[in-house]
Amino acid sequence: MPKYPSRIRWANTLARREVNELLNALTEFANLGDTTDDLRFFRKRWPDFFPSSLYDPAERDLKSWEGRIFGRFREGIRNLWTGTERPTYLAVALLDIYGGGLNFVIDPTYKIAQVEFGWDWASGEFVYASNVKFHQALFLLLGRRRLAKVCPHCSQCFLAKRGTQLYCSSDCSEIAEREWKREWWRKYGEAWRANRSRDGARKKRAAQDQTCTKNSRLM
């Protein structure tokens, strides 16, 4: 069972690829639609992101207990992503950590996940481990919270490559820029053209005056 410390140092490209795959899957889950077809498509792309014991009944009936769990997970991830509703509580609940004093254990009534959470005295870090990839991806997301954003154009959740990135893709960025330019021209275009026309006329008159002055000196 892979363990992910609170500060992760990946040693090779394979580990980085695994991290990217987990975060991509979580991003797609955050943007998942509401239909059974959406869930089936997600499962086809990420067959082991959730256990089959959760996938199977949810895929048969979204109104089942497992189907409602999927809905709660998705809404919880969205709320955590946007920070709109009790993100601290949500993180602990979604990671399936239950606390009692200084001891953290998995809820014994939940048979799907096997979770370990504790303190590594040697490294000085909290260590979290789970056999569910959804949990692993969520723990990785917590370390990248500042990069978890919502695109202002398409409203999709995404992970930015840098803190200043605003849009989820170049397509959304270009569309938003075109829309901004159209709105700017609608509001200020007429005044800008009028000012430019006046500036052009002034420059033309100044050039003519300069030419007349030069000619008068030559006469």
C-alpha positions as CSV (number, residue, x, y, z in Angstrom):
1,M,0.0,0.0,0.0
2,P,1.7,3.3,-1.1
3,K,2.3,5.9,1.5
4,Y,2.3,9.6,0.8
5,P,4.0,11.9,3.3
6,S,2.8,15.4,3.8
7,R,5.9,16.7,1.9
8,I,6.5,14.4,-1.0
9,R,9.9,14.1,-2.8
10,W,9.5,11.9,-5.9
11,A,12.7,10.2,-6.9
12,N,11.9,9.2,-10.5
13,T,9.8,9.9,-13.6
14,L,7.6,6.9,-13.0
15,A,6.5,8.3,-9.6
16,R,5.8,11.7,-11.3
17,R,3.7,10.0,-14.0
18,E,1.7,8.2,-11.3
19,V,1.1,11.5,-9.5
20,N,-0.1,13.1,-12.7
21,E,-2.4,10.3,-13.5
22,L,-4.0,10.4,-10.0
23,L,-4.5,14.1,-10.2
24,N,-5.9,14.0,-13.7
25,A,-8.4,11.3,-12.6
26,L,-9.4,13.4,-9.6
27,T,-9.8,16.5,-11.8
28,E,-12.1,14.6,-14.2
29,F,-14.1,13.2,-11.2
30,A,-14.6,16.8,-10.0
31,N,-16.0,17.7,-13.4
32,L,-18.1,14.5,-13.7
33,G,-21.6,14.8,-15.1
34,D,-24.8,13.5,-13.4
35,T,-25.7,10.5,-15.6
36,T,-24.9,6.8,-15.6
37,D,-23.2,7.2,-18.9
38,D,-20.9,9.8,-17.4
39,L,-20.0,7.4,-14.6
40,R,-19.4,4.5,-17.1
41,F,-17.2,6.7,-19.2
42,F,-15.2,7.7,-16.1
43,R,-14.8,4.1,-15.0
44,K,-13.6,3.1,-18.5
45,R,-10.9,5.7,-18.3
46,W,-10.0,5.1,-14.6
47,P,-11.1,1.5,-13.8
48,D,-9.2,1.2,-10.5
49,F,-9.7,4.8,-9.2
50,F,-12.5,3.4,-7.0
51,P,-13.0,-0.2,-5.9
52,S,-15.2,-2.4,-8.1
53,S,-17.4,-3.0,-5.0
54,L,-18.3,0.7,-5.2
55,Y,-18.3,1.1,-9.0
56,D,-20.6,-1.9,-9.8
57,P,-23.7,-1.0,-7.8
58,A,-23.4,2.7,-8.6
59,E,-23.1,1.9,-12.3
60,R,-26.3,-0.1,-12.1
61,D,-28.3,2.4,-10.2
62,L,-27.2,6.0,-9.2
63,K,-30.0,6.1,-6.7
64,S,-28.5,3.2,-4.7
65,W,-26.4,3.8,-1.6
66,E,-23.2,3.5,-3.6
67,G,-24.5,5.8,-6.3
68,R,-25.4,8.4,-3.7
69,I,-21.9,8.0,-2.2
70,F,-20.4,8.9,-5.6
71,G,-22.6,12.0,-5.7
72,R,-21.5,13.0,-2.3
73,F,-17.8,12.4,-3.1
74,R,-18.1,14.5,-6.2
75,E,-19.8,17.4,-4.5
76,G,-17.3,17.2,-1.6
77,I,-14.4,17.4,-4.0
78,R,-16.0,20.4,-5.8
79,N,-16.6,22.2,-2.5
80,L,-13.0,21.4,-1.4
81,W,-11.7,22.6,-4.8
82,T,-13.5,25.9,-4.6
83,G,-13.2,26.3,-0.8
84,T,-16.9,27.2,-0.6
85,E,-18.0,24.8,2.2
86,R,-16.0,23.7,5.3
87,P,-12.8,22.6,3.4
88,T,-11.0,21.5,6.5
89,Y,-13.8,19.2,7.6
90,L,-14.3,17.9,4.1
91,A,-10.7,17.0,3.6
92,V,-10.7,14.8,6.8
93,A,-14.1,13.2,5.9
94,L,-13.2,12.5,2.3
95,L,-9.8,11.0,3.3
96,D,-11.8,8.7,5.6
97,I,-9.9,9.7,8.8
98,Y,-11.6,9.3,12.1
99,G,-9.9,10.7,15.2
100,G,-9.9,9.9,18.8
101,G,-7.4,12.0,20.8
102,L,-4.1,11.3,19.2
103,N,-5.1,8.0,17.6
104,F,-6.5,8.0,14.0
105,V,-8.0,4.8,12.7
106,I,-10.2,3.7,9.8
107,D,-13.9,3.5,10.5
108,P,-14.3,-0.3,11.2
109,T,-17.8,-0.3,9.6
110,Y,-16.4,0.8,6.2
111,K,-15.1,-2.4,4.5
112,I,-13.8,-0.9,1.3
113,A,-10.8,1.2,2.3
114,Q,-7.8,0.4,4.4
115,V,-6.4,3.7,5.7
116,E,-3.4,4.5,7.9
117,F,-2.6,7.9,9.2
118,G,0.0,8.8,11.7
119,W,3.3,10.6,12.5
120,D,6.7,9.5,11.2
121,W,9.1,10.4,14.0
122,A,12.2,9.9,11.8
123,S,11.1,12.2,9.0
124,G,9.1,14.6,11.1
125,E,6.1,14.2,8.8
126,F,2.5,13.1,8.9
127,V,2.1,10.0,6.8
128,Y,-1.1,8.9,5.1
129,A,-1.7,5.7,3.2
130,S,-4.8,4.1,1.6
131,N,-5.5,1.3,-0.8
132,V,-8.0,3.5,-2.6
133,K,-6.6,5.7,-5.4
134,F,-9.3,8.3,-4.9
135,H,-7.8,8.8,-1.4
136,Q,-4.3,8.9,-2.7
137,A,-5.2,11.5,-5.3
138,L,-7.1,13.7,-2.8
139,F,-4.1,13.7,-0.4
140,L,-1.9,14.8,-3.3
141,L,-4.3,17.6,-4.1
142,L,-4.1,18.9,-0.6
143,G,-0.4,19.7,-1.2
144,R,-1.4,21.6,-4.3
145,R,-4.3,23.5,-3.0
146,R,-3.2,26.9,-4.4
147,L,-3.1,25.4,-7.9
148,A,-6.7,24.1,-7.6
149,K,-8.8,26.6,-9.6
150,V,-12.1,27.0,-11.4
151,C,-11.9,28.3,-15.0
152,P,-13.8,31.6,-15.2
153,H,-14.9,30.9,-18.8
154,C,-16.1,27.2,-18.7
155,S,-16.4,26.8,-14.9
156,Q,-14.4,23.5,-15.0
157,C,-12.2,22.6,-12.1
158,F,-8.5,22.3,-13.1
159,L,-5.0,22.3,-11.6
160,A,-3.0,25.2,-12.8
161,K,0.6,24.8,-13.9
162,R,1.6,28.0,-12.1
163,G,-0.1,30.3,-9.6
164,T,-0.8,33.1,-12.1
165,Q,-2.7,30.8,-14.5
166,L,-6.4,31.8,-14.7
167,Y,-7.9,29.6,-17.4
168,C,-7.9,25.8,-17.8
169,S,-6.7,25.8,-21.4
170,S,-5.4,28.1,-24.2
171,D,-8.8,27.7,-25.9
172,C,-10.6,29.2,-22.9
173,S,-8.0,31.9,-22.6
174,E,-8.3,32.9,-26.2
175,I,-12.1,32.9,-26.2
176,A,-12.2,35.0,-23.0
177,E,-9.7,37.4,-24.5
178,R,-11.8,37.8,-27.6
179,E,-14.9,38.3,-25.6
180,W,-13.1,40.9,-23.4
181,K,-11.9,42.8,-26.6
182,R,-15.5,42.7,-28.0
183,E,-16.9,44.1,-24.8
184,W,-14.2,46.7,-24.6
185,W,-14.8,47.9,-28.2
186,R,-18.6,47.9,-27.5
187,K,-18.1,50.2,-24.5
188,Y,-15.1,52.3,-25.5
189,G,-14.4,51.8,-29.2
190,E,-16.3,54.8,-30.5
191,A,-14.5,57.2,-28.1
192,W,-11.1,55.6,-28.9
193,R,-11.7,56.0,-32.6
194,A,-12.8,59.7,-32.1
195,N,-9.7,60.4,-30.0
196,R,-7.4,58.7,-32.6
197,S,-9.1,60.7,-35.4
198,R,-8.4,64.0,-33.5
199,D,-4.8,62.9,-32.7
200,G,-4.3,62.1,-36.4
201,A,-5.7,65.5,-37.5
202,R,-3.5,67.3,-35.0
203,K,-0.4,65.5,-36.3
204,K,-1.3,66.2,-39.9
205,R,-1.8,69.9,-39.1
206,A,1.5,70.0,-37.2
207,A,3.3,68.4,-40.2
208,Q,1.7,70.9,-42.6
209,D,2.7,73.8,-40.4
210,Q,6.3,72.4,-40.2
211,T,6.4,72.1,-43.9
212,C,5.2,75.7,-44.5
213,T,7.7,77.0,-42.0
214,K,10.5,75.2,-43.7
215,N,9.4,76.5,-47.2
216,S,9.2,80.1,-45.9
217,R,12.7,79.9,-44.7
218,L,13.9,78.7,-48.1
219,M,12.2,81.6,-49.9
